[in-house]
Every structure is written in C-alpha cells, then in structure tokens.
Amino acid sequence: MRFDIFTLFPSVFAPYLEVSILQKAQQNHLIDIELHNIRDWTTDKHHVTDDTPYGGGGGMVMKPEPIFDAVESVLGAPPECPLILLSPQGRPFSAEIARELSHLPRIGLLCGRYEGIDERVREHLITDQISIGDYVLTGGELPALIVLDAVSRFIPGVLGDPDGAEDDSFASGLLEYPHYTKPEEFRGWHVPEILLSGNHALIQKWRRRQSLERTYKQRPDLLSRYPLSDSDIKILRNIKENGDPE
C-alpha cells in the first residue's frame, strides 16, 4: 500500500518512519511512504504557502495554488486515489476506518497548518476528512502519522502476529485484555495463575472475561455498539451484580 503525504514539514516524519515496525514494513515492501513538500510547488522565490484571510481575523491561511499543484502532479487531476485532509472537522478516526483504508492500494494525506486551508481545497480537491479527536493541534503531521500507523497495522505481514491488529483494543469492538510477561513475580505482584496453566481454552475464556470487564468499567459506551453473545451478557450481568467477572 502506498501513502502520499503532503506537508510543509516533511522532516517531522523521518524519526518515526525510520524505526521499528513501519521501518521494517517499508523494507519488506509492504508499505511505500512518499513525502511531498508543498513548498516545492510554489512559484515565488520565498516559497510562500500562506497568506492573510479575506474578511480579516487572526492567523494565516494556506494558499490553494501550491496545494492543488502538488496533489495533482502526484495523484492526478482529479486525484486517482482518496485524498484525506487531517482536520478537526473530519469524521472521528476509529479502528473501523483504519481497517477500511487498509484495503485500498493508495491514499493521500494532506496536512494543514496555520489557521487552516483555503476552503476551495476542501470543496474541490479532498475526498475525505479525518479527525483524531476533539482538540486542535499545530498541524496535521501528527494526525497523519497516527492514521498511517493505525492503517498499516491492518496490512497483512506488517505485524509479526497475523492476528495482532484484530486483537488490539477497539479493533474487536472491546478493550483488550491484560498482558503479562517475565518475571512471574515482580515486587510481590504475581502473574495470574491461569496464564501459567497451559490450558489455552481456559486462558481464552479468562481473556474474554477480562476484556468485557475492562470495557464495562472503562468504556461502557462501547458495549452498546458491540454484538454481545449470550455468554457475554451473562458475564456482564455477574460483573454488574457482583463486581466479579466470573
């Protein structure tokens, strides 16, 4: 899968893309990440990409010309793949959206800066908008990295565990169960005995109970959107009545 990222600050991305899972995914040709500096498509000697807003007001607005030129020269006119603007006005990002995007061969990510972008970019160039939360950041680079990372995890082969992405919190619709590793005892705190039993059927049941309990206590809103089985409902009833996942 290819990611084309349009930004004024491509250097922001390198430290994160050159380590760990995303670095290996690129080396294994599972993902291709191309960074495009919007300034390269300016025509003045100072490479100006912003100007004052019509109608007055504070801040600067990103100009439409270099954005259109950059995107159309790379993705075509009109763009041959989805072009996503990272914006607080977009649809809230989720595991479902990440999974949906992971099936595409190519996507473009447009990072805004300053007060925002010229509205004509929003109206006539982008095909989608994504928000990573109800807050405002300095620019779209961090949200773009978040989308890129989350989407990449659903691409087969990117994670060492083929089921890893589906087991993560939110991917299944519930929060993930607790994890433990060596040592078995640390400062008097012990790993639950069932995880040492070797009985994988019981371990899976324990993990399911823990996932349901954790979701009920920390994100009960998720349960209203999740298709619960009869066994899940029984477990939740015990948690509500007794505070016990058993």
N, C-alpha and C positions, 0 to 999 in steps of 0.2 A: 504494500500500500504506500502511496506517495502523499506526503504532506507538503504543500507550498505555503510558506508563512511570509506574509507581507508586513514589514515593520520598519520603523525608523531607527531601531536599535538592535540589529541582529547579533551584536556581541553579547547581549543578555543571555542568549540561548546556549552558547557553546559550553559553558561549565557543566550544565545539566545534561546535555546531549552526549557528552564525551565520557560518561561513566556508567557503570552498572548495566542494567537491563536494556536501556534504549541504545547504548553504545553497541552491545552485542547484537541487538536486533538489526541495526544498520550493517554491521559487519557480515551478518548472515543473510543480508539482502531480503529481510522480511519487511522492513520499512525503509523508505527513502525520504529524507527530510531536506528540503531545499529552502534556504533563507534568502529573501529578496529585500534589499534595502530600497525603500520607496524613494529615497533621495536620489538614487541613480537615474530616476526618470524625470527629474526637474530639468529645466532649461535655462535657468539663470546661474550666474557664477557663484552665488552664495548658497545654492541648493535649498531655497526656501520652500517649505512644505506646509506652512500655516499662515494665516492672516487674521485680521480683526473681524469680528462678526458684524454682519449687517444688522442694523437696528440697535447697535450699542450693546453694552454688557461687558462683564469681565471675561478674561481668558482669551485664548486664541483657538481658531478652528482649522482643522486640517483641510487643505485645498483639494478640490476634486480632480484637477488635471493629472498630477503625478500618480494618484491612486488608480484612476482609470487606465492610464498608460501602462503602469506596472502590471496590473492584473490582466489587461487584455493582451499584452505582449507575451505573457507567460501562459495564461489559461485560455486565451482566445476571446473573440468578441462575437457573441456573448460568451462568457466562461463555459468551458466544456465540462466542468465539474462543479459541485456545490461550492459556493464561496460564503464562508461563515464570518460574520462580524462578531467579535467578542464585545458584548455590551450589556450594561445593567438592564437594558430594555428587552433583552432576549428571553427566550424560554429557559426556565431553570434547568441546568445541566443535571443529568442523572445517569445511573448505570444503564438504563434502557436506551438513552440517547447514545451513549458511548458504544453499546453493542450494535445499535442501528448503523452508526457511522463506520464501524469496523468492517462492514460488508462492502463498503464502497472501494473502488480501486484508487480513488484520488479525491482529496478535498483541499480547498484553500482556506487559510485562516488569516483574517485581516485584523491587525492590532491597531486600535485607536490610541490617540494621545491628546494631551492638552484638554480643552473644553469639550472636544468631540470632533466629529467629522461632518463635512458638508452633507446636508440632507439628501442631495442628489445621488450620493454614493449609496445611501441606504435605500433610496427609491428605485434606482435603475441599475445597480451593479450587484449588490449582495443578494444571495438567495435564502439566507437564514441568519438568525441572530441567536447567540447563546450567552446566558448569564451564569456565572458560577456562584452567585449569591446576592443578597440584598444589601450591597455596600458598593462603594466606589473606590477603585484603585487608580494609581498614577497612569497606568496604561494597560493595554491588552496583552502584553507579553506574558505575564504570569498566568492569566486565564488560558492563553494559547498553549502554554506548556502543560497545564492541567488537562486540557482536552486531549492534547497529543498523547500524554502519558496514559490516561484512562482508556482511550480508544485503542492504543497499541496493545494493552494487556489482553484484549479480546481477540487479537490476531493470532491464529494458530502458530505455535512454535516460539512466540515471544517469551512466554514464561516457561520455566523448566517443568513445572507441573501442568499437564494439559488441562486439568480441571481447576487450576488455581484461580482464574478470573471468576469462574462461576461460583466458587466457594467464598469469595470475598463478601464483606458486608455490602448490602444493597443490591449486589448482583442477583442474589436469590430472592430478594424482597425482604429479608430479615437481616438483623445484625449478626455478625459472625460469632461463633463460639470461642471460649478462651483457648489460648495456646500456651504450652509449656515446653521447655527443653532442659537439658542437663545444666546444673546438677539436680538430682532428685530431691535434695533438701538444701535450702538456702536460708540462712538466718532463722532456722526453725520453721520455715514455711515449706510445706511438702507438696509435691505434685499429687493430684487426686489419684487414689489407688486404681481406679478403673482404667486409667490411661496406661497403667503398667501391667494390666491383666493379660494383654494379648488377645482378648476376646473382641474382635472387630465389630461384631454385631452389637454388643453392649456399648462399645465405645461410640458407635454411630448414634445409638439411641440417646446416650448421655449428651453428645454434642448437640443433637436436635433439641433436647430439653433446655440446655444452656442457651442456645440461640433464641429460643422462644422466650425464655425468662428475661434475657438481656434486652430483647426488643420490647417486651412488655414494660420493663422498668425504665428504659432509657428513651425509647422512641415508640410509644404505644400508637402513634398516628400511623405507623407503617402497617400495623395489623389490620386496619380497616381496608387496606388495598391488597392484602395478600390472601390467596385462596387457601384457607386452612382446612386440613383434613380432620376427620372425626377424632383421631388420636391427638392432633394438635390442640383441638378445642378442649379435650379432656385435661391435657397438661396445663393449659392456661387457666382452666377452672380451678384446678388444685392450687395453682400459684396465687390466684386472686383470693381464694378462700383461706388458704393455709400459709401462704408465703413460701410454699415448698414446691419445687419443680417436679418432685416425684408424683 
